[in-house]
Amino acid sequence: MKKILTTAVVLSAATFANAAWAKDDPAAGAQLYAIHCTACHGADRAGMPGAFPALTDVGKRLQPAQIKEKISKGGGLMPPFSQLSQQEIDDITRFLAK
């Protein structure tokens, strides 16, 4: 029983440590943006006028909750990114809103 309890505590600690590490990683949002967003919005976030909006100042135009919703549900030409975890959406939102 003690071995099972010890294993459970270690696994729980590893899970929480990993989540805390991800939240404190400032590069996570930039990496995710590079993977999922640059094809349409560009590496410089300038977008393509008439097709894909610029995201350079999206934090001034939208609240974080609105950015998260757009990422997860899509809209217009943007597909939903439902395959992303909530943590990944949070990371991209922090990157874009800064």
Distance bins in CASP14 RR format, pairs under 12 A and 6 or more apart:
PFRMAT RR
TARGET T0000
AUTHOR 0000-0000-0000
RMODE 2
METHOD distances of the structure
MODEL  1
1 7 0 0 0 0 0 1 0 0 0 0 0
1 8 0 0 0 0 0 1 0 0 0 0 0
2 8 0 0 0 0 0 1 0 0 0 0 0
2 9 0 0 0 0 0 1 0 0 0 0 0
3 9 0 0 0 0 0 1 0 0 0 0 0
3 10 0 0 0 0 0 1 0 0 0 0 0
4 10 0 0 0 0 0 1 0 0 0 0 0
4 11 0 0 0 0 0 1 0 0 0 0 0
5 11 0 0 0 0 0 1 0 0 0 0 0
5 12 0 0 0 0 0 1 0 0 0 0 0
6 12 0 0 0 0 0 1 0 0 0 0 0
6 13 0 0 0 0 0 1 0 0 0 0 0
7 13 0 0 0 0 0 1 0 0 0 0 0
7 14 0 0 0 0 0 1 0 0 0 0 0
8 14 0 0 0 0 0 1 0 0 0 0 0
8 15 0 0 0 0 0 1 0 0 0 0 0
9 15 0 0 0 0 0 1 0 0 0 0 0
9 16 0 0 0 0 0 1 0 0 0 0 0
10 16 0 0 0 0 0 1 0 0 0 0 0
10 17 0 0 0 0 0 1 0 0 0 0 0
11 17 0 0 0 0 0 1 0 0 0 0 0
11 18 0 0 0 0 0 1 0 0 0 0 0
12 18 0 0 0 0 0 1 0 0 0 0 0
12 19 0 0 0 0 0 1 0 0 0 0 0
13 19 0 0 0 0 0 1 0 0 0 0 0
13 20 0 0 0 0 0 1 0 0 0 0 0
14 20 0 0 0 0 0 1 0 0 0 0 0
14 21 0 0 0 0 0 1 0 0 0 0 0
15 21 0 0 0 0 0 1 0 0 0 0 0
15 22 0 0 0 0 0 1 0 0 0 0 0
16 22 0 0 0 0 0 1 0 0 0 0 0
16 23 0 0 0 0 0 1 0 0 0 0 0
17 23 0 0 0 0 0 1 0 0 0 0 0
17 24 0 0 0 0 0 1 0 0 0 0 0
18 24 0 0 0 0 0 1 0 0 0 0 0
18 25 0 0 0 0 0 1 0 0 0 0 0
18 28 0 0 0 0 0 1 0 0 0 0 0
18 85 0 0 0 0 0 1 0 0 0 0 0
18 87 0 0 0 0 1 0 0 0 0 0 0
19 25 0 0 0 0 0 1 0 0 0 0 0
19 28 0 0 0 0 0 1 0 0 0 0 0
19 85 0 0 0 0 0 1 0 0 0 0 0
19 86 0 0 0 0 0 1 0 0 0 0 0
19 87 1 0 0 1 0 0 0 0 0 0 0
19 90 0 0 0 0 0 1 0 0 0 0 0
19 91 0 0 0 0 0 1 0 0 0 0 0
20 87 0 0 0 0 0 1 0 0 0 0 0
21 27 0 0 0 0 0 1 0 0 0 0 0
21 28 0 0 0 0 1 0 0 0 0 0 0
21 87 0 0 0 0 0 1 0 0 0 0 0
21 91 0 0 0 0 0 1 0 0 0 0 0
22 28 1 0 0 1 0 0 0 0 0 0 0
22 29 0 0 0 0 1 0 0 0 0 0 0
22 31 0 0 0 0 0 1 0 0 0 0 0
22 32 0 0 0 0 0 1 0 0 0 0 0
22 85 0 0 0 0 1 0 0 0 0 0 0
22 86 0 0 0 0 0 1 0 0 0 0 0
22 87 1 0 1 0 0 0 0 0 0 0 0
22 88 0 0 0 0 1 0 0 0 0 0 0
22 90 0 0 0 0 1 0 0 0 0 0 0
22 91 1 0 0 1 0 0 0 0 0 0 0
22 94 0 0 0 0 0 1 0 0 0 0 0
23 29 0 0 0 0 0 1 0 0 0 0 0
23 86 0 0 0 0 0 1 0 0 0 0 0
23 87 1 0 0 1 0 0 0 0 0 0 0
23 88 0 0 0 0 0 1 0 0 0 0 0
23 90 1 0 0 1 0 0 0 0 0 0 0
23 91 0 0 0 0 1 0 0 0 0 0 0
23 94 0 0 0 0 1 0 0 0 0 0 0
24 87 0 0 0 0 0 1 0 0 0 0 0
24 90 0 0 0 0 0 1 0 0 0 0 0
24 91 0 0 0 0 0 1 0 0 0 0 0
24 94 0 0 0 0 0 1 0 0 0 0 0
25 31 0 0 0 0 1 0 0 0 0 0 0
25 32 0 0 0 0 0 1 0 0 0 0 0
25 87 0 0 0 0 0 1 0 0 0 0 0
25 88 0 0 0 0 0 1 0 0 0 0 0
25 90 0 0 0 0 0 1 0 0 0 0 0
25 91 1 0 0 1 0 0 0 0 0 0 0
25 94 0 0 0 0 0 1 0 0 0 0 0
25 95 0 0 0 0 0 1 0 0 0 0 0
26 32 0 0 0 0 0 1 0 0 0 0 0
26 91 0 0 0 0 1 0 0 0 0 0 0
26 94 0 0 0 0 1 0 0 0 0 0 0
26 95 0 0 0 0 1 0 0 0 0 0 0
26 98 0 0 0 0 1 0 0 0 0 0 0
27 33 0 0 0 0 0 1 0 0 0 0 0
27 34 0 0 0 0 1 0 0 0 0 0 0
27 91 0 0 0 0 1 0 0 0 0 0 0
27 94 0 0 0 0 0 1 0 0 0 0 0
27 95 0 0 0 0 1 0 0 0 0 0 0
28 34 0 0 0 0 0 1 0 0 0 0 0
28 35 0 0 0 0 0 1 0 0 0 0 0
28 84 0 0 0 0 0 1 0 0 0 0 0
28 85 0 0 0 0 0 1 0 0 0 0 0
28 87 0 0 0 0 1 0 0 0 0 0 0
28 88 1 0 0 1 0 0 0 0 0 0 0
28 89 0 0 0 0 0 1 0 0 0 0 0
28 90 0 0 0 0 1 0 0 0 0 0 0
28 91 1 0 1 0 0 0 0 0 0 0 0
28 92 0 0 0 0 1 0 0 0 0 0 0
28 93 0 0 0 0 0 1 0 0 0 0 0
28 94 0 0 0 0 1 0 0 0 0 0 0
28 95 1 0 0 1 0 0 0 0 0 0 0
29 35 0 0 0 0 1 0 0 0 0 0 0
29 36 0 0 0 0 1 0 0 0 0 0 0
29 37 0 0 0 0 1 0 0 0 0 0 0
29 67 0 0 0 0 0 1 0 0 0 0 0
29 71 0 0 0 0 0 1 0 0 0 0 0
29 84 0 0 0 0 0 1 0 0 0 0 0
29 87 0 0 0 0 0 1 0 0 0 0 0
29 88 1 0 0 1 0 0 0 0 0 0 0
29 89 0 0 0 0 1 0 0 0 0 0 0
29 90 0 0 0 0 1 0 0 0 0 0 0
29 91 1 1 0 0 0 0 0 0 0 0 0
29 92 1 0 1 0 0 0 0 0 0 0 0
29 93 0 0 0 0 1 0 0 0 0 0 0
29 94 1 0 0 1 0 0 0 0 0 0 0
29 95 1 1 0 0 0 0 0 0 0 0 0
29 96 0 0 0 0 1 0 0 0 0 0 0
29 97 0 0 0 0 0 1 0 0 0 0 0
29 98 0 0 0 0 1 0 0 0 0 0 0
30 36 0 0 0 0 0 1 0 0 0 0 0
30 37 0 0 0 0 0 1 0 0 0 0 0
30 38 0 0 0 0 0 1 0 0 0 0 0
30 43 0 0 0 0 0 1 0 0 0 0 0
30 45 0 0 0 0 0 1 0 0 0 0 0
30 91 0 0 0 0 1 0 0 0 0 0 0
30 92 0 0 0 0 1 0 0 0 0 0 0
30 94 0 0 0 0 1 0 0 0 0 0 0
30 95 1 0 1 0 0 0 0 0 0 0 0
30 96 0 0 0 0 1 0 0 0 0 0 0
30 98 0 0 0 0 1 0 0 0 0 0 0
31 37 0 0 0 0 0 1 0 0 0 0 0
31 38 0 0 0 0 0 1 0 0 0 0 0
31 88 0 0 0 0 1 0 0 0 0 0 0
31 91 0 0 0 0 1 0 0 0 0 0 0
31 92 0 0 0 0 1 0 0 0 0 0 0
31 95 0 0 0 0 1 0 0 0 0 0 0
32 38 0 0 0 0 0 1 0 0 0 0 0
32 71 0 0 0 0 1 0 0 0 0 0 0
32 81 0 0 0 0 1 0 0 0 0 0 0
32 83 0 0 0 0 0 1 0 0 0 0 0
32 84 1 0 0 1 0 0 0 0 0 0 0
32 85 0 0 0 0 0 1 0 0 0 0 0
32 87 0 0 0 0 1 0 0 0 0 0 0
32 88 1 0 1 0 0 0 0 0 0 0 0
32 89 0 0 0 0 1 0 0 0 0 0 0
32 90 0 0 0 0 1 0 0 0 0 0 0
32 91 1 0 1 0 0 0 0 0 0 0 0
32 92 1 0 1 0 0 0 0 0 0 0 0
32 93 0 0 0 0 0 1 0 0 0 0 0
32 94 0 0 0 0 0 1 0 0 0 0 0
32 95 1 0 0 1 0 0 0 0 0 0 0
32 96 0 0 0 0 0 1 0 0 0 0 0
33 39 0 0 0 0 0 1 0 0 0 0 0
33 40 0 0 0 0 0 1 0 0 0 0 0
33 41 0 0 0 0 1 0 0 0 0 0 0
33 42 0 0 0 0 1 0 0 0 0 0 0
33 43 0 0 0 0 1 0 0 0 0 0 0
33 44 0 0 0 0 0 1 0 0 0 0 0
33 45 1 0 0 1 0 0 0 0 0 0 0
33 55 0 0 0 0 1 0 0 0 0 0 0
33 58 0 0 0 0 0 1 0 0 0 0 0
33 67 0 0 0 0 0 1 0 0 0 0 0
33 71 0 0 0 0 0 1 0 0 0 0 0
33 81 0 0 0 0 0 1 0 0 0 0 0
33 84 0 0 0 0 0 1 0 0 0 0 0
33 88 0 0 0 0 0 1 0 0 0 0 0
33 89 0 0 0 0 0 1 0 0 0 0 0
33 91 0 0 0 0 1 0 0 0 0 0 0
33 92 1 0 1 0 0 0 0 0 0 0 0
33 93 0 0 0 0 0 1 0 0 0 0 0
33 94 0 0 0 0 0 1 0 0 0 0 0
33 95 1 0 1 0 0 0 0 0 0 0 0
33 96 1 0 0 1 0 0 0 0 0 0 0
33 97 0 0 0 0 0 1 0 0 0 0 0
33 98 0 0 0 0 0 1 0 0 0 0 0
34 41 0 0 0 0 0 1 0 0 0 0 0
34 42 0 0 0 0 1 0 0 0 0 0 0
34 43 1 0 0 1 0 0 0 0 0 0 0
34 44 0 0 0 0 0 1 0 0 0 0 0
34 45 0 0 0 0 0 1 0 0 0 0 0
34 91 0 0 0 0 0 1 0 0 0 0 0
34 92 0 0 0 0 0 1 0 0 0 0 0
34 95 0 0 0 0 1 0 0 0 0 0 0
35 43 0 0 0 0 0 1 0 0 0 0 0
35 81 0 0 0 0 0 1 0 0 0 0 0
35 83 0 0 0 0 0 1 0 0 0 0 0
35 84 0 0 0 0 1 0 0 0 0 0 0
35 88 0 0 0 0 1 0 0 0 0 0 0
35 91 0 0 0 0 0 1 0 0 0 0 0
35 92 0 0 0 0 1 0 0 0 0 0 0
35 95 0 0 0 0 0 1 0 0 0 0 0
36 42 0 0 0 0 0 1 0 0 0 0 0
36 71 0 0 0 0 1 0 0 0 0 0 0
36 72 0 0 0 0 0 1 0 0 0 0 0
36 74 0 0 0 0 0 1 0 0 0 0 0
36 78 0 0 0 0 0 1 0 0 0 0 0
36 79 0 0 0 0 0 1 0 0 0 0 0
36 80 0 0 0 0 0 1 0 0 0 0 0
36 81 1 0 0 1 0 0 0 0 0 0 0
36 82 0 0 0 0 0 1 0 0 0 0 0
36 83 0 0 0 0 1 0 0 0 0 0 0
36 84 1 0 0 1 0 0 0 0 0 0 0
36 88 0 0 0 0 1 0 0 0 0 0 0
36 89 0 0 0 0 0 1 0 0 0 0 0
36 91 0 0 0 0 0 1 0 0 0 0 0
36 92 1 0 0 1 0 0 0 0 0 0 0
36 95 0 0 0 0 0 1 0 0 0 0 0
36 96 0 0 0 0 0 1 0 0 0 0 0
37 43 0 0 0 0 1 0 0 0 0 0 0
37 44 0 0 0 0 0 1 0 0 0 0 0
37 45 0 0 0 0 1 0 0 0 0 0 0
37 46 0 0 0 0 0 1 0 0 0 0 0
37 47 0 0 0 0 1 0 0 0 0 0 0
37 52 0 0 0 0 1 0 0 0 0 0 0
37 53 0 0 0 0 0 1 0 0 0 0 0
37 54 0 0 0 0 0 1 0 0 0 0 0
37 55 1 0 0 1 0 0 0 0 0 0 0
37 58 0 0 0 0 0 1 0 0 0 0 0
37 67 0 0 0 0 0 1 0 0 0 0 0
37 70 0 0 0 0 0 1 0 0 0 0 0
37 71 0 0 0 0 1 0 0 0 0 0 0
37 78 0 0 0 0 1 0 0 0 0 0 0
37 79 0 0 0 0 0 1 0 0 0 0 0
37 81 0 0 0 0 1 0 0 0 0 0 0
37 84 0 0 0 0 0 1 0 0 0 0 0
37 88 0 0 0 0 0 1 0 0 0 0 0
37 89 0 0 0 0 0 1 0 0 0 0 0
37 91 0 0 0 0 0 1 0 0 0 0 0
37 92 1 0 0 1 0 0 0 0 0 0 0
37 93 0 0 0 0 0 1 0 0 0 0 0
37 95 0 0 0 0 1 0 0 0 0 0 0
37 96 0 0 0 0 1 0 0 0 0 0 0
38 44 0 0 0 0 1 0 0 0 0 0 0
38 45 0 0 0 0 1 0 0 0 0 0 0
38 46 0 0 0 0 0 1 0 0 0 0 0
38 47 0 0 0 0 1 0 0 0 0 0 0
38 48 0 0 0 0 0 1 0 0 0 0 0
38 52 0 0 0 0 0 1 0 0 0 0 0
38 55 0 0 0 0 0 1 0 0 0 0 0
38 92 0 0 0 0 0 1 0 0 0 0 0
39 47 0 0 0 0 0 1 0 0 0 0 0
39 48 0 0 0 0 0 1 0 0 0 0 0
39 51 0 0 0 0 0 1 0 0 0 0 0
39 52 0 0 0 0 1 0 0 0 0 0 0
39 77 0 0 0 0 0 1 0 0 0 0 0
39 78 0 0 0 0 0 1 0 0 0 0 0
39 79 0 0 0 0 0 1 0 0 0 0 0
40 46 0 0 0 0 0 1 0 0 0 0 0
40 47 1 0 0 1 0 0 0 0 0 0 0
40 48 1 0 0 1 0 0 0 0 0 0 0
40 50 0 0 0 0 0 1 0 0 0 0 0
40 51 1 0 0 1 0 0 0 0 0 0 0
40 52 1 0 1 0 0 0 0 0 0 0 0
40 53 0 0 0 0 1 0 0 0 0 0 0
40 54 0 0 0 0 0 1 0 0 0 0 0
40 55 0 0 0 0 1 0 0 0 0 0 0
40 74 0 0 0 0 0 1 0 0 0 0 0
40 76 0 0 0 0 0 1 0 0 0 0 0
40 77 1 0 0 1 0 0 0 0 0 0 0
40 78 1 0 0 1 0 0 0 0 0 0 0
40 79 0 0 0 0 1 0 0 0 0 0 0
40 81 0 0 0 0 0 1 0 0 0 0 0
41 47 1 0 1 0 0 0 0 0 0 0 0
41 48 0 0 0 0 1 0 0 0 0 0 0
41 49 0 0 0 0 0 1 0 0 0 0 0
41 51 0 0 0 0 0 1 0 0 0 0 0
41 52 1 0 1 0 0 0 0 0 0 0 0
41 53 1 0 0 1 0 0 0 0 0 0 0
41 54 1 0 0 1 0 0 0 0 0 0 0
41 55 1 0 1 0 0 0 0 0 0 0 0
41 56 0 0 0 0 1 0 0 0 0 0 0
41 58 0 0 0 0 1 0 0 0 0 0 0
41 70 0 0 0 0 0 1 0 0 0 0 0
41 71 0 0 0 0 0 1 0 0 0 0 0
41 77 0 0 0 0 0 1 0 0 0 0 0
41 78 0 0 0 0 1 0 0 0 0 0 0
41 92 0 0 0 0 0 1 0 0 0 0 0
41 95 0 0 0 0 0 1 0 0 0 0 0
41 96 0 0 0 0 1 0 0 0 0 0 0
42 48 1 0 0 1 0 0 0 0 0 0 0
42 51 0 0 0 0 0 1 0 0 0 0 0
42 52 1 0 0 1 0 0 0 0 0 0 0
42 53 0 0 0 0 0 1 0 0 0 0 0
42 54 0 0 0 0 1 0 0 0 0 0 0
42 55 0 0 0 0 1 0 0 0 0 0 0
42 56 0 0 0 0 0 1 0 0 0 0 0
43 55 0 0 0 0 0 1 0 0 0 0 0
43 56 0 0 0 0 0 1 0 0 0 0 0
44 54 0 0 0 0 1 0 0 0 0 0 0
44 55 0 0 0 0 1 0 0 0 0 0 0
44 56 1 0 0 1 0 0 0 0 0 0 0
45 52 0 0 0 0 0 1 0 0 0 0 0
45 53 0 0 0 0 1 0 0 0 0 0 0
45 54 1 0 0 1 0 0 0 0 0 0 0
45 55 1 0 1 0 0 0 0 0 0 0 0
45 56 1 0 1 0 0 0 0 0 0 0 0
45 57 0 0 0 0 1 0 0 0 0 0 0
45 58 1 0 0 1 0 0 0 0 0 0 0
45 59 0 0 0 0 0 1 0 0 0 0 0
45 92 0 0 0 0 0 1 0 0 0 0 0
45 95 0 0 0 0 1 0 0 0 0 0 0
45 96 1 0 0 1 0 0 0 0 0 0 0
45 97 0 0 0 0 0 1 0 0 0 0 0
45 98 0 0 0 0 0 1 0 0 0 0 0
46 52 0 0 0 0 1 0 0 0 0 0 0
46 53 0 0 0 0 1 0 0 0 0 0 0
46 54 1 0 1 0 0 0 0 0 0 0 0
46 55 0 0 0 0 1 0 0 0 0 0 0
46 56 1 0 0 1 0 0 0 0 0 0 0
46 57 0 0 0 0 0 1 0 0 0 0 0
46 58 0 0 0 0 0 1 0 0 0 0 0
47 53 1 0 0 1 0 0 0 0 0 0 0
47 54 1 0 1 0 0 0 0 0 0 0 0
47 55 1 0 0 1 0 0 0 0 0 0 0
47 56 0 0 0 0 1 0 0 0 0 0 0
47 57 0 0 0 0 0 1 0 0 0 0 0
47 58 0 0 0 0 0 1 0 0 0 0 0
47 77 0 0 0 0 0 1 0 0 0 0 0
47 78 0 0 0 0 0 1 0 0 0 0 0
48 54 0 0 0 0 1 0 0 0 0 0 0
48 55 0 0 0 0 0 1 0 0 0 0 0
48 77 0 0 0 0 0 1 0 0 0 0 0
50 76 0 0 0 0 0 1 0 0 0 0 0
50 77 0 0 0 0 1 0 0 0 0 0 0
51 76 0 0 0 0 0 1 0 0 0 0 0
51 77 1 0 0 1 0 0 0 0 0 0 0
51 78 0 0 0 0 0 1 0 0 0 0 0
52 58 0 0 0 0 0 1 0 0 0 0 0
52 75 0 0 0 0 0 1 0 0 0 0 0
52 76 0 0 0 0 0 1 0 0 0 0 0
52 77 1 0 0 1 0 0 0 0 0 0 0
52 78 1 0 0 1 0 0 0 0 0 0 0
52 79 0 0 0 0 0 1 0 0 0 0 0
53 61 0 0 0 0 1 0 0 0 0 0 0
53 62 0 0 0 0 0 1 0 0 0 0 0
53 67 0 0 0 0 0 1 0 0 0 0 0
53 70 0 0 0 0 0 1 0 0 0 0 0
53 75 0 0 0 0 0 1 0 0 0 0 0
53 76 0 0 0 0 0 1 0 0 0 0 0
53 77 0 0 0 0 1 0 0 0 0 0 0
53 78 0 0 0 0 1 0 0 0 0 0 0
53 96 0 0 0 0 0 1 0 0 0 0 0
54 60 0 0 0 0 0 1 0 0 0 0 0
54 61 0 0 0 0 1 0 0 0 0 0 0
54 96 0 0 0 0 0 1 0 0 0 0 0
55 61 0 0 0 0 1 0 0 0 0 0 0
55 62 0 0 0 0 1 0 0 0 0 0 0
55 67 0 0 0 0 1 0 0 0 0 0 0
55 70 0 0 0 0 0 1 0 0 0 0 0
55 71 0 0 0 0 0 1 0 0 0 0 0
55 78 0 0 0 0 0 1 0 0 0 0 0
55 92 0 0 0 0 1 0 0 0 0 0 0
55 93 0 0 0 0 0 1 0 0 0 0 0
55 95 0 0 0 0 1 0 0 0 0 0 0
55 96 1 0 1 0 0 0 0 0 0 0 0
55 97 0 0 0 0 1 0 0 0 0 0 0
55 98 0 0 0 0 0 1 0 0 0 0 0
56 95 0 0 0 0 0 1 0 0 0 0 0
56 96 0 0 0 0 1 0 0 0 0 0 0
56 97 0 0 0 0 0 1 0 0 0 0 0
56 98 0 0 0 0 0 1 0 0 0 0 0
57 67 0 0 0 0 0 1 0 0 0 0 0
57 96 0 0 0 0 1 0 0 0 0 0 0
57 97 0 0 0 0 1 0 0 0 0 0 0
57 98 0 0 0 0 0 1 0 0 0 0 0
58 64 0 0 0 0 0 1 0 0 0 0 0
58 66 0 0 0 0 1 0 0 0 0 0 0
58 67 1 0 0 1 0 0 0 0 0 0 0
58 68 0 0 0 0 0 1 0 0 0 0 0
58 70 0 0 0 0 1 0 0 0 0 0 0
58 71 0 0 0 0 0 1 0 0 0 0 0
58 92 0 0 0 0 0 1 0 0 0 0 0
58 93 0 0 0 0 1 0 0 0 0 0 0
58 94 0 0 0 0 0 1 0 0 0 0 0
58 95 0 0 0 0 0 1 0 0 0 0 0
58 96 1 0 1 0 0 0 0 0 0 0 0
58 97 1 0 0 1 0 0 0 0 0 0 0
58 98 0 0 0 0 0 1 0 0 0 0 0
59 65 0 0 0 0 0 1 0 0 0 0 0
59 66 0 0 0 0 1 0 0 0 0 0 0
59 67 1 0 0 1 0 0 0 0 0 0 0
59 68 0 0 0 0 0 1 0 0 0 0 0
59 70 0 0 0 0 0 1 0 0 0 0 0
59 93 0 0 0 0 1 0 0 0 0 0 0
59 94 0 0 0 0 0 1 0 0 0 0 0
59 95 0 0 0 0 0 1 0 0 0 0 0
59 96 1 0 0 1 0 0 0 0 0 0 0
59 97 1 0 1 0 0 0 0 0 0 0 0
59 98 0 0 0 0 1 0 0 0 0 0 0
60 66 0 0 0 0 0 1 0 0 0 0 0
60 67 0 0 0 0 0 1 0 0 0 0 0
60 96 0 0 0 0 0 1 0 0 0 0 0
60 97 0 0 0 0 1 0 0 0 0 0 0
60 98 0 0 0 0 0 1 0 0 0 0 0
61 67 0 0 0 0 1 0 0 0 0 0 0
61 70 0 0 0 0 0 1 0 0 0 0 0
61 96 0 0 0 0 0 1 0 0 0 0 0
61 97 0 0 0 0 0 1 0 0 0 0 0
62 68 0 0 0 0 1 0 0 0 0 0 0
62 69 0 0 0 0 1 0 0 0 0 0 0
62 70 1 0 0 1 0 0 0 0 0 0 0
62 71 0 0 0 0 0 1 0 0 0 0 0
62 93 0 0 0 0 1 0 0 0 0 0 0
62 96 0 0 0 0 1 0 0 0 0 0 0
62 97 0 0 0 0 1 0 0 0 0 0 0
63 69 0 0 0 0 1 0 0 0 0 0 0
63 70 0 0 0 0 0 1 0 0 0 0 0
63 93 0 0 0 0 1 0 0 0 0 0 0
63 96 0 0 0 0 0 1 0 0 0 0 0
63 97 0 0 0 0 1 0 0 0 0 0 0
64 70 0 0 0 0 0 1 0 0 0 0 0
64 71 0 0 0 0 0 1 0 0 0 0 0
64 89 0 0 0 0 0 1 0 0 0 0 0
64 90 0 0 0 0 1 0 0 0 0 0 0
64 91 0 0 0 0 0 1 0 0 0 0 0
64 92 0 0 0 0 0 1 0 0 0 0 0
64 93 1 0 1 0 0 0 0 0 0 0 0
64 94 1 0 0 1 0 0 0 0 0 0 0
64 95 0 0 0 0 0 1 0 0 0 0 0
64 96 0 0 0 0 1 0 0 0 0 0 0
64 97 1 0 1 0 0 0 0 0 0 0 0
64 98 0 0 0 0 0 1 0 0 0 0 0
65 71 0 0 0 0 0 1 0 0 0 0 0
65 72 0 0 0 0 0 1 0 0 0 0 0
65 73 0 0 0 0 0 1 0 0 0 0 0
65 89 0 0 0 0 0 1 0 0 0 0 0
65 90 0 0 0 0 0 1 0 0 0 0 0
65 93 0 0 0 0 1 0 0 0 0 0 0
65 97 0 0 0 0 0 1 0 0 0 0 0
66 72 0 0 0 0 0 1 0 0 0 0 0
66 73 0 0 0 0 0 1 0 0 0 0 0
66 74 0 0 0 0 0 1 0 0 0 0 0
66 75 0 0 0 0 0 1 0 0 0 0 0
66 93 0 0 0 0 1 0 0 0 0 0 0
66 96 0 0 0 0 0 1 0 0 0 0 0
66 97 0 0 0 0 0 1 0 0 0 0 0
67 73 0 0 0 0 0 1 0 0 0 0 0
67 74 0 0 0 0 0 1 0 0 0 0 0
67 78 0 0 0 0 0 1 0 0 0 0 0
67 81 0 0 0 0 0 1 0 0 0 0 0
67 89 0 0 0 0 1 0 0 0 0 0 0
67 90 0 0 0 0 1 0 0 0 0 0 0
67 91 0 0 0 0 0 1 0 0 0 0 0
67 92 1 0 0 1 0 0 0 0 0 0 0
67 93 1 0 1 0 0 0 0 0 0 0 0
67 94 0 0 0 0 1 0 0 0 0 0 0
67 95 0 0 0 0 1 0 0 0 0 0 0
67 96 1 0 1 0 0 0 0 0 0 0 0
67 97 1 0 0 1 0 0 0 0 0 0 0
67 98 0 0 0 0 0 1 0 0 0 0 0
68 74 0 0 0 0 0 1 0 0 0 0 0
68 80 0 0 0 0 0 1 0 0 0 0 0
68 81 0 0 0 0 0 1 0 0 0 0 0
68 84 0 0 0 0 0 1 0 0 0 0 0
68 85 0 0 0 0 0 1 0 0 0 0 0
68 86 0 0 0 0 1 0 0 0 0 0 0
68 87 0 0 0 0 0 1 0 0 0 0 0
68 88 0 0 0 0 0 1 0 0 0 0 0
68 89 1 0 1 0 0 0 0 0 0 0 0
68 90 1 0 0 1 0 0 0 0 0 0 0
68 91 0 0 0 0 0 1 0 0 0 0 0
68 92 0 0 0 0 1 0 0 0 0 0 0
68 93 1 0 1 0 0 0 0 0 0 0 0
68 94 0 0 0 0 0 1 0 0 0 0 0
68 96 0 0 0 0 1 0 0 0 0 0 0
68 97 0 0 0 0 1 0 0 0 0 0 0
69 75 0 0 0 0 1 0 0 0 0 0 0
69 78 0 0 0 0 0 1 0 0 0 0 0
69 80 0 0 0 0 1 0 0 0 0 0 0
69 81 0 0 0 0 0 1 0 0 0 0 0
69 82 0 0 0 0 0 1 0 0 0 0 0
69 89 0 0 0 0 1 0 0 0 0 0 0
69 93 0 0 0 0 1 0 0 0 0 0 0
70 76 0 0 0 0 1 0 0 0 0 0 0
70 77 0 0 0 0 0 1 0 0 0 0 0
70 78 1 0 0 1 0 0 0 0 0 0 0
70 79 0 0 0 0 0 1 0 0 0 0 0
70 80 0 0 0 0 1 0 0 0 0 0 0
70 81 0 0 0 0 1 0 0 0 0 0 0
70 89 0 0 0 0 1 0 0 0 0 0 0
70 92 0 0 0 0 0 1 0 0 0 0 0
70 93 0 0 0 0 1 0 0 0 0 0 0
70 96 0 0 0 0 1 0 0 0 0 0 0
71 78 0 0 0 0 1 0 0 0 0 0 0
71 79 0 0 0 0 0 1 0 0 0 0 0
71 80 0 0 0 0 1 0 0 0 0 0 0
71 81 1 0 1 0 0 0 0 0 0 0 0
71 82 0 0 0 0 1 0 0 0 0 0 0
71 83 0 0 0 0 0 1 0 0 0 0 0
71 84 1 0 0 1 0 0 0 0 0 0 0
71 85 0 0 0 0 0 1 0 0 0 0 0
71 86 0 0 0 0 0 1 0 0 0 0 0
71 88 0 0 0 0 1 0 0 0 0 0 0
71 89 1 0 1 0 0 0 0 0 0 0 0
71 90 0 0 0 0 1 0 0 0 0 0 0
71 91 0 0 0 0 0 1 0 0 0 0 0
71 92 1 0 0 1 0 0 0 0 0 0 0
71 93 1 0 0 1 0 0 0 0 0 0 0
71 94 0 0 0 0 0 1 0 0 0 0 0
71 95 0 0 0 0 0 1 0 0 0 0 0
71 96 0 0 0 0 1 0 0 0 0 0 0
71 97 0 0 0 0 0 1 0 0 0 0 0
72 78 0 0 0 0 0 1 0 0 0 0 0
72 79 0 0 0 0 0 1 0 0 0 0 0
72 80 1 0 0 1 0 0 0 0 0 0 0
72 81 1 0 0 1 0 0 0 0 0 0 0
72 82 1 0 0 1 0 0 0 0 0 0 0
72 83 0 0 0 0 1 0 0 0 0 0 0
72 84 1 0 0 1 0 0 0 0 0 0 0
72 85 0 0 0 0 0 1 0 0 0 0 0
72 86 0 0 0 0 1 0 0 0 0 0 0
72 88 0 0 0 0 1 0 0 0 0 0 0
72 89 1 0 1 0 0 0 0 0 0 0 0
72 90 0 0 0 0 0 1 0 0 0 0 0
72 92 0 0 0 0 0 1 0 0 0 0 0
72 93 0 0 0 0 0 1 0 0 0 0 0
73 79 0 0 0 0 1 0 0 0 0 0 0
73 80 1 0 1 0 0 0 0 0 0 0 0
73 81 0 0 0 0 1 0 0 0 0 0 0
73 82 1 0 0 1 0 0 0 0 0 0 0
73 84 0 0 0 0 0 1 0 0 0 0 0
73 89 0 0 0 0 0 1 0 0 0 0 0
74 80 1 0 1 0 0 0 0 0 0 0 0
74 81 1 0 0 1 0 0 0 0 0 0 0
74 82 0 0 0 0 1 0 0 0 0 0 0
74 84 0 0 0 0 0 1 0 0 0 0 0
74 89 0 0 0 0 0 1 0 0 0 0 0
75 81 0 0 0 0 0 1 0 0 0 0 0
80 89 0 0 0 0 0 1 0 0 0 0 0
81 88 0 0 0 0 1 0 0 0 0 0 0
81 89 1 0 0 1 0 0 0 0 0 0 0
81 92 0 0 0 0 1 0 0 0 0 0 0
81 93 0 0 0 0 0 1 0 0 0 0 0
82 88 0 0 0 0 0 1 0 0 0 0 0
82 89 0 0 0 0 1 0 0 0 0 0 0
83 89 0 0 0 0 0 1 0 0 0 0 0
84 90 0 0 0 0 1 0 0 0 0 0 0
84 91 0 0 0 0 1 0 0 0 0 0 0
84 92 1 0 0 1 0 0 0 0 0 0 0
84 93 0 0 0 0 0 1 0 0 0 0 0
85 91 0 0 0 0 1 0 0 0 0 0 0
85 92 0 0 0 0 0 1 0 0 0 0 0
86 92 0 0 0 0 0 1 0 0 0 0 0
86 93 0 0 0 0 0 1 0 0 0 0 0
87 93 0 0 0 0 0 1 0 0 0 0 0
87 94 0 0 0 0 0 1 0 0 0 0 0
88 94 0 0 0 0 0 1 0 0 0 0 0
88 95 0 0 0 0 0 1 0 0 0 0 0
89 95 0 0 0 0 0 1 0 0 0 0 0
89 96 0 0 0 0 0 1 0 0 0 0 0
90 96 0 0 0 0 0 1 0 0 0 0 0
90 97 0 0 0 0 0 1 0 0 0 0 0
91 97 0 0 0 0 0 1 0 0 0 0 0
91 98 0 0 0 0 0 1 0 0 0 0 0
92 98 0 0 0 0 0 1 0 0 0 0 0
END
